[in-house]
């Protein structure tokens, strides 16, 4: 996956997928359980950070590690969506497959 080729979903679209309110989606973004960016003035969430009708487990903690280590929100999001040689996939895909410890280990090394 490439951040430039990522599928982006609007807040209302995410709310519908999660069967919740747009306000709850905004709170998930504030809590870093979901990450996104503004595109042409509208905020969108990366679809890769959703799994089976829920925010992808491990995103918030991984984002915290990177943010505490000096990464910005855009850099953190791009890192999650970019293929990583050591993982063999993107960190988001590795989280989807339950490889949270491995993803966090790499994030901690990068954040030093």
C-alpha positions, 0 to 999 in steps of 0.5 A, spaced: 500 500 500 502 507 498 499 513 502 498 516 495 494 510 493 490 509 499 482 509 499 480 515 503 473 515 507 469 521 509 467 522 517 460 520 515 462 514 511 466 511 517 460 513 521 456 508 517 461 503 516 462 503 524 454 503 525 456 509 530 455 517 529 460 522 526 461 525 533 464 518 535 468 517 529 471 524 531 473 522 538 476 516 535 480 520 531 482 525 537 484 518 541 488 516 535 484 510 534 483 512 527 488 517 523 486 521 517 488 527 513 485 533 510 484 533 502 482 539 499 479 541 505 475 535 507 478 530 513 478 523 510 480 517 514 484 512 511 480 505 510 486 501 511 485 503 519 478 499 519 477 492 520 471 488 520 467 494 522 472 496 527 478 501 528 484 497 527 487 494 533 493 497 535 493 503 531 492 508 537 498 505 541 503 505 535 501 512 533 503 514 540 509 511 540 511 515 534 508 521 536 512 521 542 518 520 538 518 526 534 513 524 528 508 528 526 501 526 525 502 526 517 509 522 518 505 517 523 499 516 518 504 515 512 509 510 516 502 506 517 501 506 510 507 505 507 510 498 505 516 496 510 521 491 508 522 488 515 515 487 516 514 485 508 507 489 508 505 495 511 505 496 518 497 497 518 497 490 514 501 487 520 496 490 525 491 487 521 494 480 522 495 481 529 503 483 529 502 488 534 508 487 538 513 487 531 510 493 529 511 497 535 518 494 536 520 497 529 516 504 531 520 504 538 526 503 534 524 509 529 522 513 535 529 513 538 
